[in-house]
Amino acid sequence: MTKASVREKLKPLWILISDRWGGPEQVAMSDMVEMSSAGIPMSLLCLEGSPVHAAALRHPRIKVHPFNHRPRKRVDWSFVRALRSFIEEVGANIVHINDEKLLWYLVPALWSHKDISLISSRYTVTDPSIKDLLRAIFLRRLDYMIVLSESIRAGVLTKKVISEKKVKVINLGLDFTRFDPAKSDGSVIRRGWGADKDTIVIGSVGRLVPELGQDTFIKAAAGLLKYHDWKMRFVIVGEEPLVASEEYVTSLNELVRQFHMEDIVTFSSLGDNLPDVMSAFDIFVMAGREEVPGLGALEALAMERPVVLSNVIGAEEIVGQKEYGLLVRAEDAFDLQTKILNLLENPSQRLAMGANGRQYVLSHFDKRTRFERSVDIYERCIKRRYARQERIHR
C-alpha cells in the first residue's frame, strides 16, 4: 500500500463524552481541525450541548454527532450497544479517545470488530478511572497510547500495564505564523489594563478553575506588594464563562478585595488575540496543580516571554535547566512570589529566557510536526489491520 492509498482509507472517529473544555478537549479539537483541513474525514461523537459540541460546530469540515446517552454505571450494556451501533453506522476504522474510562464500554463494543483500531491520548501518568487490576486487560486492546512528553511516557511505563512499543510521544504543536513576536503588538492591551511601558505585567491565561491556581497567583502577588522598586500589574486572563467556575471566580474577586489589590489586579477575558495578550505580558505564570502545564506556557515562550510553572509532570521539559523559565512548588504562593521576584531582579535573565524559549519551542513544538506524527500513527494502524486481514484471507 502506498502512503497516499493508506491515507485515503483513514476514517477516524473521536469520542469525547465530556462536559469540560479543558486542555485535553482543546488539544483534541485542535488535532481534529488540522486533520479535517488536510482532507482527512473526521467524525466526532460528543455530548449534545457540551463545550466540545459548541466548539466543533465552528468547524464545518468535522462531522459532528451529538450524543445524549451517558453511561449509568460501570458496566452499562445499553451504552455499549449504543457505541457499537454508532461506530458501525459511521464506518469508522479508527476510534480515538482521551478518557480511558470509556474503555469499560469500548472494549466490549469492539469485541467483534478486531479490524477497528483503538487509540488513547493520555495527558497524565495515571488514569484513576480504571483500577490497576483491570487496566492491563483494557489497555491491551489499544493499538497505541499517545502521550505529550517523555516524562509522561516514563511514568506510564513504570506502571507496566502496556507494551513499551505502544506508547508514543507526540509533543503539543503551535502555529508559529500566528505566534510570532514580530507580528504582535501588546501595547494597546497593556494600556487597557492600565499598564504603561515602565510597568511589569505578570499574567496567567487559562480556565478560571481551582486546579489552575489563580488563587495562588493572587496570594503571591500580595506578597510582592512590599517591594516598591517596580511598578507591577497582575493580570488574570480567563476563558469564556462557559468553562469557568462561578463560585471560584467569586472567591478570586473576594481574595483581591481582602488584599486591597483592586488597583493592581486585572481580570480580563480571552478573545481571538491570544498572541497579543502574551506579547502584553512580561512574565507568564501557571501556578496550578494540573499535571500538565499545557499550551499556555508554550504560547508564552513562543512570544519570547519567560515562564514560571508549577513543578508538575512535563514542566521540566518546558523550562529546561532554568533556560526558559523557573519551576515552583504547586500551590505554594511563597515559592511563586520568590521566583517572580528573582525574575524582577534580573531583567537581562528575563529577556534571555524569553528569546531562548522561542528558539526551543520552534524546534520542538511545531504543529506541522504534531500533525505528521499523529497521521503516521493512524496510518500504522491501518497498515497493521489490513495486513492482518490479508493473513486471515490467505
FENFEN-V321525 format. One record per helix or strand. SS is the DSSP state (a for helix, b for strand). FROM is the first residue (numbers start at 1). LEN is the number of residues. If there is no record, write none. Layout:
ss=SS from=FROM len=LEN
ss=SS from=FROM len=LEN
This chain:
ss=a from=3 len=6
ss=b from=12 len=5
ss=a from=23 len=15
ss=b from=43 len=5
ss=a from=51 len=6
ss=b from=63 len=5
ss=a from=77 len=14
ss=b from=94 len=4
ss=a from=100 len=10
ss=b from=117 len=6
ss=a from=132 len=8
ss=b from=144 len=4
ss=a from=150 len=9
ss=a from=164 len=3
ss=b from=167 len=3
ss=b from=174 len=1
ss=a from=181 len=3
ss=a from=187 len=6
ss=b from=199 len=8
ss=a from=210 len=3
ss=a from=214 len=13
ss=b from=231 len=8
ss=a from=241 len=3
ss=a from=246 len=13
ss=b from=265 len=5
ss=a from=274 len=7
ss=b from=283 len=4
ss=a from=295 len=8
ss=b from=306 len=5
ss=a from=315 len=5
ss=b from=325 len=4
ss=a from=333 len=13
ss=a from=347 len=18
ss=b from=366 len=1
ss=a from=367 len=27
